């Protein structure tokens, strides 16, 4: 596995990709909204160039209880490999749930961040970007913020997002990357991003539709101080 492939994998694992162990191997499932077909095809092509054997891209419909909506998505799976098992041992706990390792800064590069943003980032119209870290614990979110600060000198804060589900009152923590910090690394990020995803860092004139779930900082509540002040 090349360095570039490993960095890409780190980014999508931090995002929406599903990593699963199978014996002494593991496989990865990529799933994104059907609205992001260009991005899915882009990832599929990169995985093939990285030497992975893949299933065909398929369509899947599911109910998202968090936001009381039905989503239609595209997905594909890799074959099970020992190389992916090594990443599973880093990013999955003993029960197979995704976790953030304490040494995440050793895995997080600008290429990783670019794929993380493409995979699970959210555009902020006033600038900056939100990373949807909904599934991670508070201490894991803080570990990620510290890595963003130490690796790229990014100023971040924690914002909360309430579930729209009538059956849940969960509040999710998300990482907001400050506009000025993001602007400094945008040129490098763009080199690693598919142009259909540039809108997430406000680098396109195309206005995405509502399915992209764009947010403004005013839509979410700040509950943490800037990591740059630590």
GITAVEN-V290097 format. One record per residue. RES is the residue in one letter. PHI is phi in whole degrees, -180 to 180 (none if undefined). PSI is psi as a letter, one per 20 degrees, with the letter a starting at -180 (none if undefined). OMEGA is omega in whole degrees, -180 to 180 (none if undefined). Layout:
BEGIN
res	phi	psi	omega
RES	PHI	PSI	OMEGA
RES	PHI	PSI	OMEGA
END
This chain:
BEGIN
res	phi	psi	omega
X	none	p	-179
X	-76	r	178
X	-61	g	-179
X	-63	g	179
X	-65	g	179
X	-63	h	179
X	-66	h	176
X	-62	g	-179
X	-61	g	177
X	-59	g	-179
X	-64	g	-178
X	-73	h	176
X	-68	h	175
X	-66	h	178
X	-90	c	-172
X	-97	i	-176
X	-64	q	179
X	-106	p	-179
X	-109	p	-176
X	-135	p	176
X	-82	q	172
X	-140	n	-176
X	65	c	179
X	-94	j	178
X	-128	a	176
X	-154	q	177
X	-134	r	-177
X	-123	p	175
X	-113	p	176
X	-102	p	178
X	-141	p	179
X	-143	r	176
X	-53	q	178
X	-61	h	177
X	-68	i	-177
X	-108	k	-178
X	-58	h	180
X	-61	g	180
X	-67	g	179
X	-61	g	178
X	-64	h	177
X	-63	g	178
X	-63	g	-180
X	-58	g	180
X	-66	g	180
X	-65	g	178
X	-63	g	179
X	-64	g	178
X	-66	h	178
X	-81	j	175
X	93	j	-179
X	-88	p	169
X	-86	p	-171
X	-125	q	167
X	-77	r	176
X	-65	q	176
X	-69	p	-178
X	-127	r	178
X	-103	q	-178
X	-138	p	177
X	-115	p	-178
X	-146	q	177
X	-98	p	178
X	-95	n	-176
X	-65	h	-179
X	-60	h	-175
X	-120	j	176
X	50	l	-180
X	-148	q	176
X	-102	p	-178
X	-112	q	173
X	-112	p	-174
X	-132	r	173
X	-113	q	180
X	-149	q	171
X	-151	q	-179
X	-120	q	171
X	-91	r	169
X	-71	r	176
X	-78	p	-179
X	-137	q	177
X	-70	h	179
X	-63	g	178
X	-71	h	177
X	-63	h	179
X	-63	h	177
X	-75	h	178
X	-62	h	179
X	-67	h	178
X	-86	g	-169
X	-106	j	177
X	-123	q	176
X	-82	a	-175
X	-65	h	180
X	-95	j	178
X	87	j	178
X	-89	q	-178
X	-63	p	179
X	-138	r	175
X	-107	o	179
X	-69	q	-179
X	-64	h	-180
X	-101	k	-178
X	-57	h	-179
X	-62	h	180
X	-75	i	-178
X	-104	i	-170
X	-92	o	176
X	-112	r	177
X	-65	h	175
X	-64	g	177
X	-59	g	180
X	-63	h	179
X	-61	g	179
X	-71	h	176
X	-63	g	179
X	-64	g	179
X	-61	g	-174
X	-75	g	-172
X	-145	k	176
X	-90	r	-178
X	-133	p	-180
X	-63	p	171
X	-118	o	-171
X	-62	h	-180
X	-83	i	-180
X	115	r	-173
X	81	a	179
X	-154	q	178
X	-106	p	173
X	-101	p	-174
X	-83	n	-177
X	-92	k	-172
X	-57	h	-172
X	-87	i	-176
X	-98	q	178
X	-73	r	-178
X	-56	g	-179
X	-67	h	178
X	-72	h	177
X	-61	g	178
X	-66	h	177
X	-62	g	177
X	-65	g	179
X	-62	g	179
X	-64	h	178
X	-67	h	178
X	-63	h	178
X	-72	g	-176
X	-70	h	-176
X	-83	h	-172
X	-128	j	-178
X	58	k	-179
X	-88	p	175
X	-89	p	-178
X	-132	r	172
X	-146	r	180
X	-97	p	175
X	-124	q	-179
X	-113	q	177
X	-133	p	179
X	-82	q	175
X	-67	q	177
X	-89	i	-178
X	-75	p	178
X	-70	i	-178
X	-96	i	-176
X	-140	q	176
X	-115	k	-178
X	-63	q	175
X	-119	p	-176
X	-101	q	177
X	-96	p	179
X	-129	q	-179
X	-99	p	174
X	-103	p	176
X	-94	p	-178
X	-53	q	-177
X	-56	g	-177
X	-64	h	178
X	-66	g	-180
X	-63	g	-178
X	-58	h	-178
X	-69	h	-176
X	-108	j	-178
X	-54	g	-178
X	-56	g	180
X	-73	h	179
X	-59	g	-178
X	-61	h	179
X	-63	h	-177
X	-106	j	-175
X	-111	q	171
X	-71	q	-173
X	-65	i	177
X	-70	i	-179
X	-106	j	-179
X	-61	h	-178
X	-59	h	-177
X	-65	h	176
X	-112	k	177
X	57	l	-180
X	-121	k	174
X	-150	q	178
X	-88	i	-180
X	-77	p	179
X	-90	o	-179
X	-71	q	-178
X	-82	a	-174
X	-65	h	-179
X	-64	h	179
X	-77	i	173
X	57	l	-179
X	-62	q	-180
X	-132	r	172
X	-121	q	179
X	-57	h	-179
X	-68	i	-179
X	-85	i	-176
X	-130	q	-171
X	-99	p	179
X	-79	p	178
X	-124	j	-178
X	-140	q	178
X	-79	r	179
X	-64	p	178
X	-65	h	180
X	-67	i	-180
X	-89	i	-177
X	-72	none	none
END
